[in-house]
Amino acid sequence: MQKKLQLSLLCIALTSQLNAQDINLESITVTSVANTDQKLHDVTANTEVITAEEIEERRFTTVTQALNSLSGINFSSNGGLGKATSVYLRGFDSKRVLVLIDGIRYNDLTGLDGAPFGHLMISDIERIEVIKGAQSGIWGADASAGVINIITKSAEKGFHAGADVEYGNYNTQKHALNLSYKTDTYYVKAASQLLTSDGFSTKVPKGENVDDYEADGYKNITSDLKLGFQINETNKVDFSYTRIDAYSEYDPYDSNDTIEANKYGEDETHDSFGQINFNHIDSFNEFKLYAKRSIFNRQYLTDNPTSHYNGSVYEYGANSKIGYDEKDFVLIAFDYKTFEHENALNEKYKNQAGTITNSNIFKIDSGEIILTEALRYDHYDMFDDKTTGKAGVKYNSKKYKTLSFSTNIGSAYNVPTLYNLYSYYGNENLKPEDTTSFDATIEYKGFKATYFYNRVKNMIDYDFTISKYNNIQGTSILKGFELGYKEYLTDEILADISYTYLDAKNEDKEALRRRPQDTIKFAFAYYPTQKLQLGVDGEYIGSRFDRDNNQGVQTGYYTLVNFVANYKIDKNFTTYFKVDNIADTDYQVVDGYATAQRSTYLGVSYRY
């Protein structure tokens, strides 16, 4: 038995259309664990995957809604569609989660909250990979809590087309179109979606009727383009580009925003993300050379003068994956990045890094043992250099096909954004924060149980005592466990239920704000015929406070239930009907900011 090592990911394929016993883990490919393609069965990192099938069956509108269906994830939002949104992964907020679109960075260095989740609509998505736990050993800074990679659909052989139309409450309309063509030598795929909504008032005092306040509208156009050319049997070139153009009305923080006052703000977003890759594959090596670019452009207009925020991330890199002894491999990677915040700040910094990842599988009498390791060195011209890493081990039983054990440990390094450092609320004395994470998981026959533990030193957060961002002295602890069950109860009924307990506290053992202590999520899909699918899903949120140390307003203790029905008219057309918040529950995730009441939507999808 040769020595073997590996770095990867463990995921749950939420494929509602497949019978549980038909799910073949070895057929599911993921890319975000080690920054290379791997089979789900062959990775250790704790990860979940949301597939295109589930997205279509549950009819999510936003990426946040899709992510919120997973254990260990919650969110807060300052209003409805397009408003400021933060996603919490095991208690870590958005700025500690690295978000990628087709592997391109989506974290906005010009803002405070990391990735602007509010503008991420469900549009032309093949799958969403969520890797939990510190991932800086592969991806560098901003991956303290994990990585979320949103992968858009690729072209399939021949000509294909699709269209979607949806109408619903608040005069919400969605129109989408996608076209693709692929041959043995080249492919092209283009997709675009327009979503508009009159919306409802961003700010409404708890218990009051949103209809008594002016509405804050939203418009989003998300488009993507993919091109590729097969030069010869071993070489190919791929290009991808995504653009998000959004317009949103919102209520300023100090606004009462009554109909009479009609006071609101406006913001425009024009973000774009592109990359070009050269890939060489032979019997010895898989080599990739790439260039990536992320452009962020935001403009705010309130009673004060217009504010502009422009930023960019340029990334250049190469990696080589060398396979040995069947599925074993070593991956060597180098990358160079520049981060720039233009406008008033006019600040920038550079980062150079090298990574080595090794993966091996040991065959033993009772099954197999998978080992993974990764080590990364980052050099910054603004911050101290840092070495981070991760390691994981997984056991797959041979006798009990669905039984597995896995555990992972990793270190992470989160640097402050340029806005954290140099804005009006910034603090030039900020230092990067260090994170160490550990998790252990057991799975068997649809059951999954995970314990996680994270230590964060010098966590960066807003300090109300100095009205600036600051390093929270000492060590913050974010720990808890996730329990899940996903299995067919009968041939027609699929159940997906999870419970998450979170204990997130700072050095003084004060609970961190806006993180619920207990969360229950559930989804049931019923397939009475081959053409009809009915679904009910929802969540229960336990105790949650709007301020640290269980202070401020209690925003928890409520249950939301949604319903969806899909009917396949023929092989090309599907119609659907959904109702969000069936019970018309009155709740707020952030004190003073409104949420949607009972809402109904009707749509039609076409696939060719």
RAQUI-V405229 format. One record per residue. RES is the residue in three letters. OMEGA is omega in whole degrees, -180 to 180 (* if undefined). Layout:
# RAQUI-V405229
res={RES RES}
omega={OMEGA OMEGA}
This chain:
# RAQUI-V405229
res={MET GLN LYS LYS LEU GLN LEU SER LEU LEU CYS ILE ALA LEU THR SER GLN LEU ASN ALA GLN ASP ILE ASN LEU GLU SER ILE THR VAL THR SER VAL ALA ASN THR ASP GLN LYS LEU HIS ASP VAL THR ALA ASN THR GLU VAL ILE THR ALA GLU GLU ILE GLU GLU ARG ARG PHE THR THR VAL THR GLN ALA LEU ASN SER LEU SER GLY ILE ASN PHE SER SER ASN GLY GLY LEU GLY LYS ALA THR SER VAL TYR LEU ARG GLY PHE ASP SER LYS ARG VAL LEU VAL LEU ILE ASP GLY ILE ARG TYR ASN ASP LEU THR GLY LEU ASP GLY ALA PRO PHE GLY HIS LEU MET ILE SER ASP ILE GLU ARG ILE GLU VAL ILE LYS GLY ALA GLN SER GLY ILE TRP GLY ALA ASP ALA SER ALA GLY VAL ILE ASN ILE ILE THR LYS SER ALA GLU LYS GLY PHE HIS ALA GLY ALA ASP VAL GLU TYR GLY ASN TYR ASN THR GLN LYS HIS ALA LEU ASN LEU SER TYR LYS THR ASP THR TYR TYR VAL LYS ALA ALA SER GLN LEU LEU THR SER ASP GLY PHE SER THR LYS VAL PRO LYS GLY GLU ASN VAL ASP ASP TYR GLU ALA ASP GLY TYR LYS ASN ILE THR SER ASP LEU LYS LEU GLY PHE GLN ILE ASN GLU THR ASN LYS VAL ASP PHE SER TYR THR ARG ILE ASP ALA TYR SER GLU TYR ASP PRO TYR ASP SER ASN ASP THR ILE GLU ALA ASN LYS TYR GLY GLU ASP GLU THR HIS ASP SER PHE GLY GLN ILE ASN PHE ASN HIS ILE ASP SER PHE ASN GLU PHE LYS LEU TYR ALA LYS ARG SER ILE PHE ASN ARG GLN TYR LEU THR ASP ASN PRO THR SER HIS TYR ASN GLY SER VAL TYR GLU TYR GLY ALA ASN SER LYS ILE GLY TYR ASP GLU LYS ASP PHE VAL LEU ILE ALA PHE ASP TYR LYS THR PHE GLU HIS GLU ASN ALA LEU ASN GLU LYS TYR LYS ASN GLN ALA GLY THR ILE THR ASN SER ASN ILE PHE LYS ILE ASP SER GLY GLU ILE ILE LEU THR GLU ALA LEU ARG TYR ASP HIS TYR ASP MET PHE ASP ASP LYS THR THR GLY LYS ALA GLY VAL LYS TYR ASN SER LYS LYS TYR LYS THR LEU SER PHE SER THR ASN ILE GLY SER ALA TYR ASN VAL PRO THR LEU TYR ASN LEU TYR SER TYR TYR GLY ASN GLU ASN LEU LYS PRO GLU ASP THR THR SER PHE ASP ALA THR ILE GLU TYR LYS GLY PHE LYS ALA THR TYR PHE TYR ASN ARG VAL LYS ASN MET ILE ASP TYR ASP PHE THR ILE SER LYS TYR ASN ASN ILE GLN GLY THR SER ILE LEU LYS GLY PHE GLU LEU GLY TYR LYS GLU TYR LEU THR ASP GLU ILE LEU ALA ASP ILE SER TYR THR TYR LEU ASP ALA LYS ASN GLU ASP LYS GLU ALA LEU ARG ARG ARG PRO GLN ASP THR ILE LYS PHE ALA PHE ALA TYR TYR PRO THR GLN LYS LEU GLN LEU GLY VAL ASP GLY GLU TYR ILE GLY SER ARG PHE ASP ARG ASP ASN ASN GLN GLY VAL GLN THR GLY TYR TYR THR LEU VAL ASN PHE VAL ALA ASN TYR LYS ILE ASP LYS ASN PHE THR THR TYR PHE LYS VAL ASP ASN ILE ALA ASP THR ASP TYR GLN VAL VAL ASP GLY TYR ALA THR ALA GLN ARG SER THR TYR LEU GLY VAL SER TYR ARG TYR}
omega={-179 177 -176 -179 -180 -180 -172 -171 178 -179 176 178 -178 -176 -175 -176 -176 173 -172 -177 -180 -178 -179 -176 -178 180 -177 -179 176 -174 -167 -174 -179 -177 176 -179 175 174 -179 -177 -171 -177 -176 -172 -178 -173 173 -179 172 -175 177 180 -180 178 -179 -179 -176 173 174 175 -177 175 178 178 180 180 -178 176 -176 175 177 -179 172 179 170 -176 178 178 -174 -177 174 -179 -176 -174 175 178 -180 178 -176 176 177 179 -168 -175 176 178 177 -179 -178 169 -175 178 -180 -176 178 179 -176 -178 -180 -177 -177 -166 178 -178 177 -176 -177 -178 180 177 174 -177 172 -176 177 178 174 180 -180 179 -175 -179 -177 -177 179 178 176 -167 179 -175 179 -178 -178 -178 -178 -177 173 -180 179 -173 -180 -175 178 178 175 -175 -180 -180 179 179 178 178 179 175 180 176 -180 -178 -178 -178 179 -179 179 178 -178 179 175 -179 178 177 -177 174 179 -175 -180 175 175 179 178 180 178 179 175 176 176 179 173 176 176 -175 178 -177 176 177 -178 176 180 -176 -180 -180 179 -177 -179 -177 177 -173 -178 176 -177 172 178 -178 175 -178 176 177 177 180 177 -177 175 -175 -174 -175 176 179 178 178 175 -178 176 178 178 175 -175 174 -177 170 -178 179 176 -174 -175 -175 169 171 173 179 -177 -178 179 -176 179 174 178 172 177 179 176 -178 178 -174 -177 177 172 -176 168 -177 175 -180 173 -175 -177 -164 167 -175 -179 176 -172 170 -177 179 175 180 179 -178 -179 178 179 177 176 176 178 178 -180 178 179 175 179 179 -180 171 175 -177 177 -178 178 173 -179 179 -177 -180 175 178 178 -173 -178 178 169 -179 178 -174 175 176 180 -177 169 179 -177 173 -176 -179 -172 -177 179 -179 178 174 -177 -179 174 -174 173 -176 171 -178 -179 -175 -180 177 177 173 177 -175 -175 -179 179 177 180 178 178 173 175 179 -177 175 179 174 179 174 180 -178 177 176 -175 172 180 -179 176 178 -180 176 -179 176 175 -178 177 -178 179 -168 -176 -178 176 174 176 176 -177 174 -178 176 -177 -173 -178 -179 176 175 177 176 175 -173 -164 180 179 179 -175 -177 -177 -180 -180 176 176 177 -179 -179 171 -178 178 171 178 -173 170 179 177 175 177 178 176 179 -178 171 179 -177 -179 175 -179 177 178 180 179 179 180 -179 -177 -178 180 -180 177 174 -173 171 175 -175 177 -174 174 -179 175 -175 178 179 179 176 -179 175 177 -176 173 177 172 178 -176 -173 177 179 177 -174 178 175 178 172 -178 175 -176 -175 177 -177 -178 179 175 -179 178 -173 171 173 178 179 -178 178 173 177 -176 176 177 178 -178 -177 -178 177 178 -178 -173 174 178 -179 173 177 180 -179 171 178 179 -175 178 -179 -176 179 178 176 179 178 -179 -174 174 -177 -179 179 174 179 176 179 179 180 176 176 177 178 -179 -177 174 -175 -178 -173 173 174 -178 179 179 176 176 179 -176 -176 -179 -179 178 -177 174 177 175 -175 177 -178 -171 173 -175 172 177 -176 179 -177 178 -177 177 178 178 178 178 *}
